[in-house]
Amino acid sequence: MRLIFFIGLCVVGFVFSPWVLLPIALLYAFRYTAYELVFLGMMLDVSFGVDTLGLPFPFIYTVLALFLVCTMEQSKPYLRGTQRRNE
């Protein structure tokens, strides 16, 4: 299931706009340990180059994927409610 979800995410990343990719990538990062999103970000940066969002920074997808992966890995225990409090 994870492979099918990632392949679908890649198709969405290359076919649709970044605003369609963002909620699906958030869902993927919430569900799985999403280190492959960094690879997808690099591939999107290589494919689309500098003119992706009109910014002069050419690695915007990679940086956003790194931020998303780091943020979700730190916040997952709190979002799922799996961490127990010391009482």
C-alpha positions in Angstrom: 0.0 0.0 0.0 2.9 2.4 0.8 4.4 1.9 -2.6 1.1 2.6 -4.4 0.6 5.7 -2.3 4.1 6.9 -3.1 3.7 6.3 -6.8 0.5 8.2 -6.7 2.2 11.0 -4.9 4.9 11.1 -7.5 2.3 11.3 -10.3 0.5 14.1 -8.5 3.8 15.9 -8.0 4.7 15.9 -11.7 1.2 16.4 -13.1 -0.6 18.8 -10.8 0.4 22.1 -9.1 2.3 22.3 -5.8 -0.9 23.2 -4.0 -2.5 19.8 -4.8 0.7 18.0 -3.8 1.0 19.7 -0.4 -2.0 18.1 1.4 -1.3 14.7 -0.1 2.3 14.9 1.0 1.2 15.9 4.5 -1.1 12.9 4.7 1.7 10.7 3.5 4.2 12.1 6.0 1.6 11.6 8.8 1.0 8.0 7.8 4.5 6.8 7.1 8.1 7.7 7.9 8.5 9.8 4.8 12.1 10.0 4.0 11.4 9.3 0.3 9.7 12.7 0.1 13.1 14.3 0.2 14.0 12.2 -2.9 10.7 13.3 -4.6 11.6 16.9 -3.7 15.0 16.6 -5.4 13.4 15.0 -8.5 10.9 17.8 -8.7 13.6 20.4 -8.3 15.6 18.9 -11.1 12.6 18.6 -13.3 11.1 22.0 -12.8 14.1 24.1 -12.0 14.1 27.7 -10.7 10.7 28.8 -12.2 8.6 26.5 -10.0 7.0 29.1 -7.7 8.7 32.2 -9.1 11.4 32.1 -6.4 15.1 32.5 -7.2 15.9 29.6 -4.9 16.3 26.4 -7.0 15.8 23.8 -4.3 12.4 24.8 -2.9 10.8 21.3 -3.1 13.8 19.7 -1.4 13.9 22.2 1.5 10.1 21.9 2.0 10.3 18.1 2.0 13.1 18.2 4.6 11.1 20.6 6.7 8.0 18.4 6.4 9.8 15.2 7.3 11.6 16.7 10.3 8.4 18.4 11.6 6.2 15.4 11.2 8.7 13.0 12.8 9.0 15.3 15.8 5.2 15.9 16.2 3.8 12.4 15.4 3.9 11.2 19.0 1.9 14.2 20.1 -0.6 14.0 17.2 -1.3 10.4 17.6 -1.6 10.5 21.4 0.9 7.7 21.9 3.1 9.5 24.3 2.1 9.0 28.0 2.5 11.7 30.6 4.4 11.0 33.8 1.8 11.3 36.5 
